[in-house]
Amino acid sequence: MTIERSSPDVGYIAPEFYEELNFVQTVRVGNVVHFSGVVAANPDASCMAPGDFGKQLAAILGTYGKLLAEERMTFANLVSVTIFTTDMASLVAHAAMLKEAFGDTPPASTLVEVKGLFSPDYLLEVAVIAAD
């Protein structure tokens, strides 16, 4: 089975950042694509909206829309989502954003409250698996 690795340039963290850490953004194995966790980051890995949960979640969903499109997929292809957050109450308060993104094809999910993420400015990180 072929394994394909990539870090597409979709206006998210620059591919060079992944190279420096020896990671990739996506790994395709057959018809399944694993995506590295996404935060609300600018290309230089700085936070887009420190302290604003809704804007961070919107940015993450926007990035995933682009990453899924690179794989010729949509949110309907998601099979699993894991959300790490420093603020579970805010995640619950913004659940309608997830419902809108996932529509009638909700993925399996895991929600985890954590002490911290890559930077204290990040309030959540989302990792997904999709299949076509």
The first five atom37 places (N, CA, C, CB, O) and aatype in JSON, in Angstrom:
{
  "aatype": [12, 16, 9, 6, 1, 15, 15, 14, 3, 19, 7, 18, 9, 0, 14, 6, 13, 18, 6, 6, 10, 2, 13, 19, 5, 16, 19, 1, 19, 7, 2, 19, 19, 8, 13, 15, 7, 19, 19, 0, 0, 2, 14, 3, 0, 15, 4, 12, 0, 14, 7, 3, 13, 7, 11, 5, 10, 0, 0, 9, 10, 7, 16, 18, 7, 11, 10, 10, 0, 6, 6, 1, 12, 16, 13, 0, 2, 10, 19, 15, 19, 16, 9, 13, 16, 16, 3, 12, 0, 15, 10, 19, 0, 8, 0, 0, 12, 10, 11, 6, 0, 13, 7, 3, 16, 14, 14, 0, 15, 16, 10, 19, 6, 19, 11, 7, 10, 13, 15, 14, 3, 18, 10, 10, 6, 19, 0, 19, 9, 0, 0, 3],
  "atom_mask": [
    [1, 1, 1, 1, 1],
    [1, 1, 1, 1, 1],
    [1, 1, 1, 1, 1],
    [1, 1, 1, 1, 1],
    [1, 1, 1, 1, 1],
    [1, 1, 1, 1, 1],
    [1, 1, 1, 1, 1],
    [1, 1, 1, 1, 1],
    [1, 1, 1, 1, 1],
    [1, 1, 1, 1, 1],
    [1, 1, 1, 0, 1],
    [1, 1, 1, 1, 1],
    [1, 1, 1, 1, 1],
    [1, 1, 1, 1, 1],
    [1, 1, 1, 1, 1],
    [1, 1, 1, 1, 1],
    [1, 1, 1, 1, 1],
    [1, 1, 1, 1, 1],
    [1, 1, 1, 1, 1],
    [1, 1, 1, 1, 1],
    [1, 1, 1, 1, 1],
    [1, 1, 1, 1, 1],
    [1, 1, 1, 1, 1],
    [1, 1, 1, 1, 1],
    [1, 1, 1, 1, 1],
    [1, 1, 1, 1, 1],
    [1, 1, 1, 1, 1],
    [1, 1, 1, 1, 1],
    [1, 1, 1, 1, 1],
    [1, 1, 1, 0, 1],
    [1, 1, 1, 1, 1],
    [1, 1, 1, 1, 1],
    [1, 1, 1, 1, 1],
    [1, 1, 1, 1, 1],
    [1, 1, 1, 1, 1],
    [1, 1, 1, 1, 1],
    [1, 1, 1, 0, 1],
    [1, 1, 1, 1, 1],
    [1, 1, 1, 1, 1],
    [1, 1, 1, 1, 1],
    [1, 1, 1, 1, 1],
    [1, 1, 1, 1, 1],
    [1, 1, 1, 1, 1],
    [1, 1, 1, 1, 1],
    [1, 1, 1, 1, 1],
    [1, 1, 1, 1, 1],
    [1, 1, 1, 1, 1],
    [1, 1, 1, 1, 1],
    [1, 1, 1, 1, 1],
    [1, 1, 1, 1, 1],
    [1, 1, 1, 0, 1],
    [1, 1, 1, 1, 1],
    [1, 1, 1, 1, 1],
    [1, 1, 1, 0, 1],
    [1, 1, 1, 1, 1],
    [1, 1, 1, 1, 1],
    [1, 1, 1, 1, 1],
    [1, 1, 1, 1, 1],
    [1, 1, 1, 1, 1],
    [1, 1, 1, 1, 1],
    [1, 1, 1, 1, 1],
    [1, 1, 1, 0, 1],
    [1, 1, 1, 1, 1],
    [1, 1, 1, 1, 1],
    [1, 1, 1, 0, 1],
    [1, 1, 1, 1, 1],
    [1, 1, 1, 1, 1],
    [1, 1, 1, 1, 1],
    [1, 1, 1, 1, 1],
    [1, 1, 1, 1, 1],
    [1, 1, 1, 1, 1],
    [1, 1, 1, 1, 1],
    [1, 1, 1, 1, 1],
    [1, 1, 1, 1, 1],
    [1, 1, 1, 1, 1],
    [1, 1, 1, 1, 1],
    [1, 1, 1, 1, 1],
    [1, 1, 1, 1, 1],
    [1, 1, 1, 1, 1],
    [1, 1, 1, 1, 1],
    [1, 1, 1, 1, 1],
    [1, 1, 1, 1, 1],
    [1, 1, 1, 1, 1],
    [1, 1, 1, 1, 1],
    [1, 1, 1, 1, 1],
    [1, 1, 1, 1, 1],
    [1, 1, 1, 1, 1],
    [1, 1, 1, 1, 1],
    [1, 1, 1, 1, 1],
    [1, 1, 1, 1, 1],
    [1, 1, 1, 1, 1],
    [1, 1, 1, 1, 1],
    [1, 1, 1, 1, 1],
    [1, 1, 1, 1, 1],
    [1, 1, 1, 1, 1],
    [1, 1, 1, 1, 1],
    [1, 1, 1, 1, 1],
    [1, 1, 1, 1, 1],
    [1, 1, 1, 1, 1],
    [1, 1, 1, 1, 1],
    [1, 1, 1, 1, 1],
    [1, 1, 1, 1, 1],
    [1, 1, 1, 0, 1],
    [1, 1, 1, 1, 1],
    [1, 1, 1, 1, 1],
    [1, 1, 1, 1, 1],
    [1, 1, 1, 1, 1],
    [1, 1, 1, 1, 1],
    [1, 1, 1, 1, 1],
    [1, 1, 1, 1, 1],
    [1, 1, 1, 1, 1],
    [1, 1, 1, 1, 1],
    [1, 1, 1, 1, 1],
    [1, 1, 1, 1, 1],
    [1, 1, 1, 1, 1],
    [1, 1, 1, 0, 1],
    [1, 1, 1, 1, 1],
    [1, 1, 1, 1, 1],
    [1, 1, 1, 1, 1],
    [1, 1, 1, 1, 1],
    [1, 1, 1, 1, 1],
    [1, 1, 1, 1, 1],
    [1, 1, 1, 1, 1],
    [1, 1, 1, 1, 1],
    [1, 1, 1, 1, 1],
    [1, 1, 1, 1, 1],
    [1, 1, 1, 1, 1],
    [1, 1, 1, 1, 1],
    [1, 1, 1, 1, 1],
    [1, 1, 1, 1, 1],
    [1, 1, 1, 1, 1],
    [1, 1, 1, 1, 1]
  ],
  "atom_positions": [
    [[0.84, -1.18, 0.0], [0.0, 0.0, 0.0], [0.89, 1.24, 0.0], [-0.96, 0.0, 1.22], [1.9, 1.3, 0.7]],
    [[0.51, 2.21, -0.78], [1.26, 3.45, -0.9], [0.89, 4.41, 0.23], [1.01, 4.1, -2.27], [-0.28, 4.57, 0.57]],
    [[1.89, 5.05, 0.78], [1.69, 6.1, 1.78], [2.21, 7.4, 1.18], [2.41, 5.77, 3.15], [3.37, 7.49, 0.77]],
    [[1.33, 8.41, 1.13], [1.71, 9.71, 0.57], [1.71, 10.74, 1.69], [0.74, 10.14, -0.57], [0.75, 10.83, 2.46]],
    [[2.78, 11.54, 1.78], [2.92, 12.56, 2.81], [3.02, 13.93, 2.16], [4.14, 12.28, 3.69], [3.69, 14.09, 1.14]],
    [[2.34, 14.94, 2.76], [2.44, 16.28, 2.19], [2.12, 17.35, 3.23], [1.49, 16.42, 0.99], [1.51, 17.09, 4.27]],
    [[2.57, 18.55, 2.93], [2.24, 19.74, 3.71], [1.86, 20.84, 2.71], [3.46, 20.2, 4.64], [2.67, 21.7, 2.39]],
    [[0.61, 20.79, 2.22], [0.22, 21.76, 1.2], [0.2, 23.18, 1.74], [-1.15, 21.4, 0.64], [-0.1, 23.41, 2.91]],
    [[0.52, 24.11, 0.87], [0.51, 25.53, 1.24], [-0.89, 26.07, 1.0], [1.58, 26.34, 0.43], [-1.26, 26.41, -0.12]],
    [[-1.68, 26.14, 2.08], [-3.08, 26.61, 1.99], [-3.29, 27.89, 2.79], [-4.05, 25.52, 2.49], [-4.41, 28.23, 3.16]],
    [[-2.19, 28.61, 3.07], [-2.3, 29.84, 3.85], [-2.29, 29.58, 5.34], [0.0, 0.0, 0.0], [-2.62, 30.46, 6.13]],
    [[-1.93, 28.39, 5.71], [-1.82, 27.99, 7.11], [-0.34, 28.03, 7.47], [-2.45, 26.54, 7.37], [0.41, 28.75, 6.81]],
    [[0.11, 27.3, 8.44], [1.52, 27.27, 8.82], [2.36, 26.88, 7.6], [1.76, 26.28, 10.0], [2.05, 25.92, 6.9]],
    [[3.41, 27.64, 7.36], [4.26, 27.43, 6.18], [4.84, 26.01, 6.17], [5.4, 28.46, 6.15], [5.24, 25.49, 7.21]],
    [[4.87, 25.38, 4.98], [5.42, 24.03, 4.87], [6.84, 23.9, 5.44], [5.43, 23.6, 3.42], [7.21, 22.83, 5.93]],
    [[7.63, 24.98, 5.38], [8.99, 24.94, 5.92], [9.0, 24.67, 7.43], [9.72, 26.26, 5.63], [9.92, 24.04, 7.95]],
    [[7.98, 25.14, 8.12], [7.86, 24.92, 9.56], [7.73, 23.42, 9.84], [6.65, 25.68, 10.14], [8.34, 22.9, 10.77]],
    [[6.94, 22.74, 9.02], [6.78, 21.29, 9.17], [8.09, 20.57, 8.89], [5.69, 20.77, 8.23], [8.46, 19.65, 9.61]],
    [[8.79, 21.01, 7.84], [10.08, 20.4, 7.5], [11.06, 20.53, 8.66], [10.66, 21.05, 6.24], [11.77, 19.58, 8.98]],
    [[11.09, 21.7, 9.28], [12.01, 21.95, 10.38], [11.75, 20.98, 11.55], [11.88, 23.4, 10.86], [12.69, 20.53, 12.2]],
    [[10.5, 20.68, 11.81], [10.13, 19.78, 12.91], [10.05, 18.32, 12.48], [8.8, 20.2, 13.5], [9.8, 17.44, 13.31]],
    [[10.25, 18.05, 11.18], [10.17, 16.72, 10.61], [8.78, 16.1, 10.77], [11.2, 15.82, 11.26], [8.64, 14.93, 11.12]],
    [[7.75, 16.92, 10.49], [6.35, 16.5, 10.45], [5.8, 16.82, 9.08], [5.51, 17.18, 11.58], [6.43, 17.53, 8.3]],
    [[4.61, 16.3, 8.79], [3.84, 16.7, 7.62], [2.42, 17.01, 8.07], [3.85, 15.59, 6.51], [2.0, 16.61, 9.16]],
    [[1.67, 17.72, 7.24], [0.29, 18.07, 7.56], [-0.66, 16.93, 7.26], [-0.13, 19.31, 6.8], [-1.61, 16.7, 8.01]],
    [[-0.43, 16.21, 6.16], [-1.33, 15.14, 5.79], [-0.57, 13.87, 5.45], [-2.2, 15.56, 4.61], [0.53, 13.91, 4.89]],
    [[-1.19, 12.75, 5.8], [-0.67, 11.45, 5.41], [-1.84, 10.64, 4.85], [0.03, 10.7, 6.62], [-2.81, 10.37, 5.55]],
    [[-1.72, 10.27, 3.57], [-2.76, 9.47, 2.93], [-2.28, 8.02, 2.87], [-3.08, 10.0, 1.49], [-1.17, 7.73, 2.42]],
    [[-3.14, 7.11, 3.34], [-2.91, 5.68, 3.25], [-4.14, 5.1, 2.58], [-2.64, 5.03, 4.68], [-5.2, 4.99, 3.19]],
    [[-3.99, 4.72, 1.32], [-5.16, 4.25, 0.58], [-6.18, 5.37, 0.45], [0.0, 0.0, 0.0], [-5.88, 6.44, -0.08]],
    [[-7.4, 5.11, 0.93], [-8.45, 6.13, 0.83], [-8.65, 6.88, 2.14], [-9.75, 5.48, 0.4], [-9.65, 7.6, 2.29]],
    [[-7.73, 6.74, 3.08], [-7.83, 7.4, 4.39], [-6.74, 8.46, 4.51], [-7.72, 6.36, 5.55], [-5.57, 8.2, 4.21]],
    [[-7.14, 9.65, 4.95], [-6.18, 10.75, 5.13], [-6.2, 11.17, 6.6], [-6.53, 11.96, 4.2], [-7.24, 11.49, 7.16]],
    [[-5.02, 11.15, 7.2], [-4.82, 11.63, 8.57], [-4.25, 13.04, 8.47], [-3.87, 10.68, 9.4], [-3.28, 13.28, 7.76]],
    [[-4.85, 13.97, 9.21], [-4.4, 15.36, 9.2], [-3.78, 15.69, 10.56], [-5.57, 16.33, 8.88], [-4.33, 15.32, 11.6]],
    [[-2.64, 16.36, 10.55], [-2.07, 16.85, 11.8], [-3.04, 17.84, 12.43], [-0.68, 17.52, 11.57], [-3.87, 18.43, 11.73]],
    [[-2.94, 18.02, 13.72], [-3.8, 18.98, 14.4], [-3.64, 20.37, 13.82], [0.0, 0.0, 0.0], [-2.55, 20.78, 13.43]],
    [[-4.76, 21.11, 13.78], [-4.77, 22.47, 13.25], [-5.18, 23.43, 14.37], [-5.73, 22.6, 12.03], [-6.13, 23.18, 15.11]],
    [[-4.44, 24.52, 14.47], [-4.76, 25.62, 15.38], [-5.03, 26.86, 14.54], [-3.59, 25.88, 16.42], [-4.85, 26.83, 13.32]],
    [[-5.46, 27.93, 15.16], [-5.75, 29.18, 14.44], [-4.45, 29.94, 14.22], [-6.77, 30.07, 15.22], [-4.17, 30.93, 14.9]],
    [[-3.65, 29.45, 13.26], [-2.3, 29.98, 13.08], [-2.13, 30.73, 11.77], [-1.3, 28.87, 13.15], [-2.75, 30.41, 10.75]],
    [[-1.28, 31.72, 11.82], [-0.78, 32.41, 10.64], [0.36, 31.57, 10.06], [-0.29, 33.88, 10.99], [0.82, 30.64, 10.72]],
    [[0.83, 31.87, 8.84], [1.93, 31.11, 8.26], [3.19, 31.05, 9.13], [2.28, 31.69, 6.94], [3.96, 30.09, 9.04]],
    [[3.41, 32.06, 9.98], [4.59, 32.04, 10.85], [4.32, 31.32, 12.18], [5.07, 33.45, 11.13], [5.15, 31.37, 13.08]],
    [[3.19, 30.66, 12.3], [2.75, 29.89, 13.47], [2.29, 30.77, 14.63], [3.87, 29.01, 13.95], [2.03, 30.26, 15.72]],
    [[2.17, 32.07, 14.42], [1.61, 32.93, 15.47], [0.09, 32.79, 15.46], [2.03, 34.44, 15.26], [-0.51, 32.45, 14.44]],
    [[-0.52, 33.05, 16.61], [-1.96, 32.88, 16.76], [-2.73, 33.99, 16.05], [-2.33, 32.85, 18.24], [-2.37, 35.16, 16.16]],
    [[-3.78, 33.63, 15.33], [-4.6, 34.6, 14.59], [-5.48, 35.45, 15.5], [-5.47, 33.87, 13.59], [-5.66, 36.64, 15.25]],
    [[-6.03, 34.86, 16.53], [-7.04, 35.55, 17.34], [-6.89, 35.19, 18.82], [-8.47, 35.2, 16.86], [-7.73, 34.49, 19.37]],
    [[-5.81, 35.66, 19.45], [-5.6, 35.31, 20.86], [-6.83, 35.66, 21.71], [-4.36, 36.04, 21.41], [-7.35, 36.77, 21.64]],
    [[-7.27, 34.7, 22.51], [-8.36, 34.94, 23.45], [-9.76, 34.88, 22.86], [0.0, 0.0, 0.0], [-10.72, 35.01, 23.61]],
    [[-9.91, 34.68, 21.55], [-11.24, 34.67, 20.93], [-11.55, 33.26, 20.41], [-11.32, 35.72, 19.77], [-11.13, 32.88, 19.32]],
    [[-12.29, 32.5, 21.21], [-12.57, 31.1, 20.9], [-13.31, 30.96, 19.57], [-13.4, 30.47, 22.02], [-12.94, 30.13, 18.74]],
    [[-14.34, 31.77, 19.35], [-15.13, 31.68, 18.12], [-14.3, 31.94, 16.88], [0.0, 0.0, 0.0], [-14.44, 31.22, 15.89]],
    [[-13.45, 32.95, 16.91], [-12.6, 33.26, 15.75], [-11.58, 32.16, 15.53], [-11.9, 34.61, 15.94], [-11.26, 31.83, 14.39]],
    [[-11.05, 31.59, 16.62], [-10.1, 30.5, 16.46], [-10.77, 29.28, 15.84], [-9.47, 30.13, 17.8], [-10.21, 28.66, 14.93]],
    [[-11.96, 28.93, 16.32], [-12.66, 27.78, 15.75], [-13.0, 28.04, 14.28], [-13.94, 27.47, 16.55], [-12.86, 27.14, 13.46]],
    [[-13.45, 29.22, 13.95], [-13.76, 29.56, 12.55], [-12.51, 29.44, 11.68], [-14.33, 31.0, 12.46], [-12.59, 28.92, 10.56]],
    [[-11.37, 29.9, 12.17], [-10.12, 29.81, 11.41], [-9.73, 28.35, 11.19], [-8.98, 30.56, 12.13], [-9.3, 27.97, 10.1]],
    [[-9.88, 27.54, 12.21], [-9.55, 26.11, 12.1], [-10.45, 25.44, 11.07], [-9.68, 25.41, 13.48], [-9.97, 24.68, 10.22]],
    [[-11.74, 25.7, 11.14], [-12.67, 25.11, 10.17], [-12.34, 25.58, 8.76], [-14.13, 25.46, 10.54], [-12.42, 24.8, 7.81]],
    [[-11.97, 26.84, 8.61], [-11.57, 27.36, 7.3], [-10.34, 26.66, 6.76], [0.0, 0.0, 0.0], [-10.27, 26.33, 5.58]],
    [[-9.36, 26.45, 7.63], [-8.15, 25.74, 7.22], [-8.47, 24.33, 6.81], [-7.11, 25.74, 8.34], [-7.97, 23.84, 5.8]],
    [[-9.33, 23.66, 7.59], [-9.68, 22.28, 7.21], [-10.46, 22.24, 5.9], [-10.51, 21.62, 8.31], [-10.31, 21.3, 5.12]],
    [[-11.28, 23.24, 5.64], [-11.96, 23.29, 4.34], [-10.95, 23.28, 3.2], [0.0, 0.0, 0.0], [-11.15, 22.59, 2.2]],
    [[-9.88, 24.05, 3.34], [-8.83, 24.11, 2.32], [-8.02, 22.82, 2.24], [-7.9, 25.29, 2.6], [-7.73, 22.32, 1.15]],
    [[-7.67, 22.27, 3.42], [-6.89, 21.03, 3.43], [-7.69, 19.87, 2.85], [-6.45, 20.69, 4.85], [-7.16, 19.05, 2.1]],
    [[-8.97, 19.8, 3.2], [-9.82, 18.75, 2.63], [-9.94, 18.91, 1.12], [-11.23, 18.77, 3.28], [-9.89, 17.92, 0.38]],
    [[-10.09, 20.15, 0.65], [-10.18, 20.4, -0.79], [-8.92, 19.94, -1.51], [-10.43, 21.89, -1.06], [-9.0, 19.43, -2.63]],
    [[-7.76, 20.1, -0.89], [-6.5, 19.63, -1.49], [-6.54, 18.12, -1.72], [-5.31, 20.0, -0.59], [-5.88, 17.61, -2.62]],
    [[-7.32, 17.42, -0.9], [-7.45, 15.96, -1.03], [-8.72, 15.59, -1.8], [-7.47, 15.31, 0.36], [-9.11, 14.42, -1.83]],
    [[-9.37, 16.59, -2.43], [-10.62, 16.4, -3.16], [-11.71, 15.85, -2.23], [-10.41, 15.45, -4.35], [-12.45, 14.94, -2.59]],
    [[-11.78, 16.44, -1.03], [-12.76, 16.03, -0.03], [-13.47, 17.25, 0.53], [-12.07, 15.24, 1.1], [-13.1, 18.39, 0.27]],
    [[-14.53, 16.98, 1.32], [-15.26, 18.01, 2.05], [-15.44, 17.52, 3.49], [-16.65, 18.31, 1.37], [-14.96, 16.45, 3.86]],
    [[-16.12, 18.32, 4.29], [-16.4, 17.91, 5.66], [-17.22, 16.63, 5.71], [-17.12, 19.03, 6.41], [-17.19, 15.92, 6.72]],
    [[-17.96, 16.32, 4.66], [-18.75, 15.08, 4.61], [-17.85, 13.85, 4.62], [-19.63, 15.06, 3.36], [-18.32, 12.75, 4.93]],
    [[-16.55, 14.0, 4.28], [-15.61, 12.89, 4.29], [-14.99, 12.61, 5.65], [-14.52, 13.15, 3.3], [-14.29, 11.62, 5.82]],
    [[-15.25, 13.48, 6.63], [-14.66, 13.26, 7.96], [-15.24, 12.01, 8.6], [-14.9, 14.48, 8.87], [-16.45, 11.79, 8.6]],
    [[-14.35, 11.19, 9.14], [-14.81, 10.02, 9.88], [-14.54, 10.16, 11.37], [-14.14, 8.76, 9.35], [-15.2, 9.53, 12.2]],
    [[-13.57, 11.01, 11.72], [-13.21, 11.18, 13.12], [-12.64, 12.58, 13.35], [-12.19, 10.11, 13.56], [-11.88, 13.09, 12.53]],
    [[-13.01, 13.18, 14.48], [-12.46, 14.48, 14.87], [-12.09, 14.41, 16.34], [-13.48, 15.64, 14.59], [-12.87, 13.92, 17.17]],
    [[-10.91, 14.91, 16.66], [-10.47, 15.02, 18.05], [-10.2, 16.49, 18.32], [-9.2, 14.13, 18.34], [-9.41, 17.12, 17.62]],
    [[-10.85, 17.02, 19.34], [-10.68, 18.43, 19.69], [-10.04, 18.52, 21.06], [-12.04, 19.19, 19.66], [-10.56, 18.01, 22.05]],
    [[-8.9, 19.19, 21.09], [-8.2, 19.48, 22.34], [-8.47, 20.94, 22.65], [-6.65, 19.18, 22.24], [-8.24, 21.81, 21.81]],
    [[-8.95, 21.23, 23.86], [-9.25, 22.62, 24.21], [-8.81, 22.92, 25.64], [-10.74, 22.9, 24.04], [-8.79, 22.04, 26.5]],
    [[-8.46, 24.16, 25.85], [-8.14, 24.62, 27.2], [-9.39, 25.16, 27.89], [-7.05, 25.71, 27.16], [-9.33, 25.57, 29.05]],
    [[-10.52, 25.15, 27.18], [-11.76, 25.73, 27.71], [-12.97, 24.97, 27.2], [-11.87, 27.23, 27.33], [-13.57, 25.35, 26.19]],
    [[-13.34, 23.89, 27.88], [-14.44, 23.03, 27.44], [-15.77, 23.79, 27.4], [-14.57, 21.82, 28.36], [-16.58, 23.55, 26.52]],
    [[-15.99, 24.7, 28.34], [-17.24, 25.47, 28.36], [-17.39, 26.29, 27.08], [-17.29, 26.39, 29.59], [-18.49, 26.38, 26.54]],
    [[-16.31, 26.88, 26.6], [-16.38, 27.65, 25.35], [-16.62, 26.74, 24.15], [-15.08, 28.45, 25.15], [-17.32, 27.11, 23.22]],
    [[-16.04, 25.55, 24.18], [-16.28, 24.61, 23.09], [-17.77, 24.25, 23.02], [-15.43, 23.33, 23.26], [-18.36, 24.25, 21.95]],
    [[-18.35, 23.95, 24.17], [-19.77, 23.63, 24.2], [-20.6, 24.83, 23.73], [-20.2, 23.21, 25.63], [-21.58, 24.66, 23.0]],
    [[-20.22, 26.03, 24.13], [-20.94, 27.23, 23.73], [-20.87, 27.49, 22.23], [-20.4, 28.44, 24.48], [-21.74, 28.16, 21.68]],
    [[-19.84, 26.96, 21.56], [-19.67, 27.17, 20.12], [-20.0, 25.9, 19.32], [-18.23, 27.61, 19.82], [-19.62, 25.8, 18.16]],
    [[-20.69, 24.96, 19.93], [-21.0, 23.69, 19.26], [-21.79, 23.88, 17.97], [-21.79, 22.79, 20.2], [-21.68, 23.07, 17.05]],
    [[-22.58, 24.93, 17.87], [-23.36, 25.18, 16.66], [-22.46, 25.37, 15.44], [-24.26, 26.41, 16.84], [-22.85, 25.03, 14.32]],
    [[-21.25, 25.9, 15.64], [-20.31, 26.07, 14.53], [-19.89, 24.71, 13.98], [-19.07, 26.88, 14.98], [-19.73, 24.54, 12.77]],
    [[-19.69, 23.76, 14.88], [-19.32, 22.41, 14.44], [-20.5, 21.75, 13.72], [-18.88, 21.55, 15.64], [-20.32, 21.11, 12.69]],
    [[-21.69, 21.91, 14.28], [-22.88, 21.32, 13.66], [-23.06, 21.88, 12.25], [-24.13, 21.59, 14.52], [-23.4, 21.13, 11.33]],
    [[-22.85, 23.17, 12.08], [-22.98, 23.78, 10.75], [-21.93, 23.22, 9.79], [-22.84, 25.3, 10.86], [-22.24, 22.93, 8.64]],
    [[-20.7, 23.07, 10.25], [-19.62, 22.56, 9.39], [-19.86, 21.11, 9.01], [-18.27, 22.7, 10.09], [-19.65, 20.73, 7.85]],
    [[-20.29, 20.29, 9.95], [-20.43, 18.86, 9.71], [-21.77, 18.51, 9.05], [-20.3, 18.1, 11.02], [-21.89, 17.46, 8.41]],
    [[-22.76, 19.38, 9.2], [-24.05, 19.15, 8.56], [-24.68, 17.83, 8.94], [0.0, 0.0, 0.0], [-24.71, 17.45, 10.11]],
    [[-25.18, 17.13, 7.92], [-25.87, 15.86, 8.13], [-24.94, 14.66, 8.17], [-26.9, 15.65, 7.04], [-25.39, 13.51, 8.21]],
    [[-23.63, 14.91, 8.17], [-22.65, 13.81, 8.16], [-21.66, 13.97, 9.32], [-21.89, 13.77, 6.81], [-20.46, 14.11, 9.08]],
    [[-22.14, 13.95, 10.57], [-21.22, 14.16, 11.69], [-20.22, 13.02, 11.83], [-22.02, 14.32, 12.98], [-20.57, 11.85, 11.66]],
    [[-18.97, 13.36, 12.14], [-17.95, 12.33, 12.37], [-18.02, 11.82, 13.8], [-16.54, 12.89, 12.07], [-18.68, 12.41, 14.65]],
    [[-17.34, 10.72, 14.05], [-17.11, 10.29, 15.43], [-16.24, 11.37, 16.07], [-16.42, 8.84, 15.51], [-15.46, 12.02, 15.38]],
    [[-16.36, 11.56, 17.38], [-15.58, 12.65, 17.98], [-15.07, 12.3, 19.36], [-16.41, 13.89, 18.06], [-15.62, 11.46, 20.07]],
    [[-13.99, 12.97, 19.71], [-13.41, 12.92, 21.04], [-13.09, 14.35, 21.43], [-12.12, 12.0, 21.09], [-12.47, 15.09, 20.66]],
    [[-13.53, 14.75, 22.62], [-13.29, 16.09, 23.14], [-12.43, 15.97, 24.39], [-14.63, 16.83, 23.46], [-12.76, 15.22, 25.31]],
    [[-11.32, 16.7, 24.41], [-10.36, 16.58, 25.51], [-10.0, 17.97, 26.02], [-9.09, 15.82, 25.05], [-9.57, 18.82, 25.25]],
    [[-10.17, 18.19, 27.32], [-9.71, 19.45, 27.91], [-8.27, 19.26, 28.36], [-10.63, 19.89, 29.1], [-7.94, 18.29, 29.05]],
    [[-7.41, 20.21, 27.97], [-5.98, 20.11, 28.26], [-5.52, 21.35, 29.02], [-5.17, 19.95, 26.96], [-6.19, 22.39, 29.02]],
    [[-4.39, 21.22, 29.66], [-3.81, 22.33, 30.41], [-3.26, 23.41, 29.49], [-2.71, 21.83, 31.32], [-3.35, 24.6, 29.8]],
    [[-2.7, 23.01, 28.36], [-2.11, 23.98, 27.45], [-1.84, 23.36, 26.1], [0.0, 0.0, 0.0], [-1.83, 22.14, 25.94]],
    [[-1.61, 24.22, 25.11], [-1.29, 23.8, 23.75], [0.06, 24.38, 23.34], [-2.4, 24.24, 22.75], [0.81, 24.84, 24.21]],
    [[0.39, 24.38, 22.06], [1.68, 24.83, 21.54], [2.08, 26.21, 22.07], [1.64, 24.86, 20.02], [3.24, 26.45, 22.37]],
    [[1.11, 27.09, 22.18], [1.3, 28.43, 22.72], [0.11, 28.72, 23.62], [1.44, 29.51, 21.59], [-0.99, 28.24, 23.36]],
    [[0.3, 29.5, 24.69], [-0.84, 29.83, 25.55], [-1.92, 30.65, 24.84], [-0.35, 30.59, 26.76], [-3.04, 30.75, 25.35]],
    [[-1.62, 31.22, 23.68], [-2.62, 31.97, 22.91], [-3.65, 31.06, 22.24], [-1.94, 32.82, 21.86], [-4.77, 31.49, 21.95]],
    [[-3.28, 29.81, 22.01], [-4.19, 28.87, 21.35], [-5.16, 28.29, 22.36], [-3.41, 27.75, 20.64], [-4.76, 27.82, 23.42]],
    [[-6.46, 28.33, 22.02], [-7.5, 27.82, 22.9], [-7.99, 26.44, 22.49], [-8.66, 28.78, 22.93], [-8.63, 25.75, 23.29]],
    [[-7.7, 26.03, 21.27], [-8.08, 24.7, 20.82], [-7.24, 24.26, 19.64], [-9.57, 24.66, 20.45], [-6.68, 25.07, 18.91]],
    [[-7.17, 22.96, 19.49], [-6.49, 22.31, 18.36], [-7.39, 21.17, 17.92], [-5.02, 21.8, 18.74], [-7.92, 20.43, 18.75]],
    [[-7.55, 21.02, 16.61], [-8.45, 20.02, 16.07], [-7.67, 19.11, 15.13], [-9.65, 20.67, 15.35], [-6.96, 19.59, 14.24]],
    [[-7.81, 17.79, 15.33], [-7.19, 16.81, 14.45], [-8.3, 15.95, 13.85], [-6.14, 15.93, 15.22], [-9.23, 15.56, 14.55]],
    [[-8.2, 15.66, 12.55], [-9.24, 14.89, 11.9], [-8.66, 13.76, 11.05], [-10.11, 15.79, 11.03], [-7.49, 13.77, 10.67]],
    [[-9.53, 12.79, 10.78], [-9.26, 11.72, 9.84], [-10.42, 11.71, 8.86], [-9.09, 10.31, 10.56], [-11.58, 11.8, 9.26]],
    [[-10.1, 11.6, 7.57], [-11.13, 11.59, 6.53], [-10.89, 10.41, 5.6], [-11.13, 12.93, 5.74], [-9.79, 9.87, 5.52]],
    [[-11.95, 10.03, 4.89], [-11.85, 8.93, 3.94], [-12.69, 9.25, 2.72], [-12.29, 7.6, 4.58], [-13.71, 9.92, 2.81]],
    [[-12.23, 8.74, 1.57], [-13.02, 8.9, 0.34], [-13.32, 7.57, -0.28], [-12.31, 9.79, -0.66], [-13.98, 7.5, -1.32]]
  ]
}
